[in-house]
Amino acid sequence: MTKRTEGAARFGSDADLVAACRRGDEAAWRELVERYSRYVYAIAARAYGLDGRDAEDVFQEVFASAYERLGTLRDDDAIRPWLGRLTRNLAVDRLRVAGRETPIENPEERLDPHDAIDEIEEALSVRAALEHLPETCRELLDRFFARDESYRTLAEVLGLPPGTIASRISRCLAKLRVEMGKIEHPSFVP
């Protein structure tokens, strides 16, 4: 069991994690930061085009603010959108301080911040759904989609015929679809 999986098992839902944070559980705070660090950083860097230093500053400010203002969160299950809103607000503030309302790096190639945030939300939902799949499915889907390994490569590594790889990917995707249906995300309808 990985460190990430242990934290997810210990705290379970976001509401459980937030409740533990409210009680002052330091391990819960570490898990909260770990669980949402990529999300917060991606919004700052990808959606708002902040450079590394500014994105890091926003990242730090978001979690410091979350620590100070967790008591204002009305619904413990709403931690992700709340952190997203904090990140958006702080990123926009950072852009204003820098004298610009929009990112300057290749603006014609950059997604609208709202579209970029939707993509980030979708990726986070897929990641959450993947964590509910068996390890064999997670590894197979990661190798095929994220690492772009071919059927032939996977067949050689796993010692299986390519046709078996194709059917296993199909079954794993079906399981992923079921898990995605359990996650509330506007892009996914079961």
N, C-alpha and C positions, 0 to 999 in steps of 0.2 A: 504494500500500500504506500503510495507516494505521500509526501508531506502535504500536498494540496488535497489529496483524497482524504487524508486523516482529518484535516480541518473541516472539510465539507461534511464528513461523517459526524464529527463532534458537534458542529453547530447547525448542520442541516440547512434549514431554510434561512432566507435573509432575515425573517422576523426573529428566529432563534439567535442568529448572530447579533442583530441589533440589541436584542434584550440582554445578551451577555455583555455587550459593550456598555450599555447603560448601567450595568452592575459593576463596571470598572474592571472587567476581566481583560487583562493585558493580552492574553493569547487571542481573544476575540478581536481586539483592535488590530493585532498583526494580521489575522485572517481577513478582516475587512479590507485592509490596505492591499493585501495580496490578491484577494478576490477581485478588486476593482481597479487595481493599479493600471493595467493595460487599457481598460475602458477610459479612465480619466486622462491618461496620457494621450491616447488616440484622439480624443475629442480636441484636446489642446493643440496637438501637433498636426493631425490630419484634417480635422474639420475647420480649424481656424488658422492653420499654417504658421503657428508659432515656431520659432527656431528652438533648438535644443535647450538653451539656457532659459528662455521664457517659458517653454513648455514645462520644464522642471520646476520653475518658480510657481507656476499655476498649480502643478501637481501638489507641491508642498502646501500651498495655500488652501487647496480644496480639502485635504485631509486634516489640516489644522483647524479649519472652519468647521468641518464635520465633527471633530472632537469637541469643539467649544459649543456647537449649536445642535448636537444630536437631540437634545431635549425638545427642540421645536418641531422635530419630525412627527407628524400626526399618525402615520401608518408605517409600522416597522417593515412591512413588506415593500414599501415604496422607496427603499434606500437607493436603488439603482437610478430611478429617474431624479431623485433628489440630488444625488451626486452629479448626475449629468447636468442638471440645472445650475448647480454651484459652479461646475467647470465652465459651462457656457458663459455665465455671468462674469467670472474672473478672466476668462480668455478675452471677452469683448472689452473689459476694463483695461487689460494689458494692451490691446490694440489701440484703444483710445489714448492711453498714456503715450504710446509710441507715435501718435498723430495719424493713425490710419484706422479706418473702420473695417477694411477688408484685408485679407492677406496679400502680400505683394509678390510672392513667389509664383510665377507662371499663372496669373489669375485666369487666363482663358482655358487652362487645362484643369483647374481646380474645381471640384464639385461645390455646389452651394453648401454652406455649413449644415443646413438641415438635412440635405441628401446624404452628406458624409456621416452625420450622426445616425441616420437611419441605417446606413451600411454597418456602422460600428455596432449598433444595437442588434442587428441581424447576426453579425459574427459572434457576438457575445451569447446570443440565444443558441446558435449552433454549438458553440463550445460547451454551454451548459447541458444541452441535450446529449452531446457526445459523452459527457461524464457519466451518463446513465447507461451507456452501452457496455457490453462485455469488452474486456481488454483486447481480445482478438479483433473485434469490429473496429475499435478505436484505432488500433495499429494499422489495420488494412486500409481503412478510409484515409488515415493520415498519409500513409505511403502512396496511395493512389492519387489523392487529390492535392495534398499539400506538397509532397515531395515529387509529384509527377512521375512516379515509377510505372513502367509499362506492365501489362499482363505478364509478358515474358519474364521480366525482372522479378516480379512478385512470385511467379511460379517457380523460378530457380531458387530464390531465397527461402520460400516456404516448402519447397519440394512437392508441389502440387501441379496438376495439369492446368494450362491457361483457362480452359472452360470452367474448371472448378473455381478459379479465382473470380471469374466473371459472375458466377452464380452467388458466390459468397459476398461479393461487393453488392450485388442486387439485394440479397437478404439483409445485409447490414444497413443499406439505405432505407429499406422498408422499416427496420427498427428505428432508425433515426427519424423518419417521418412520424412515427407514432410518438416518439419523445418530443418532437417539435410541436406536435398537436397539443401537448400538455403545457407548453410554454405560451404565455400570452405575448404574442408579437404580431403586429398588424400585417407583416409580410407573409405570414404562414397561416394557411387555412387548411386544416386536415381534410 
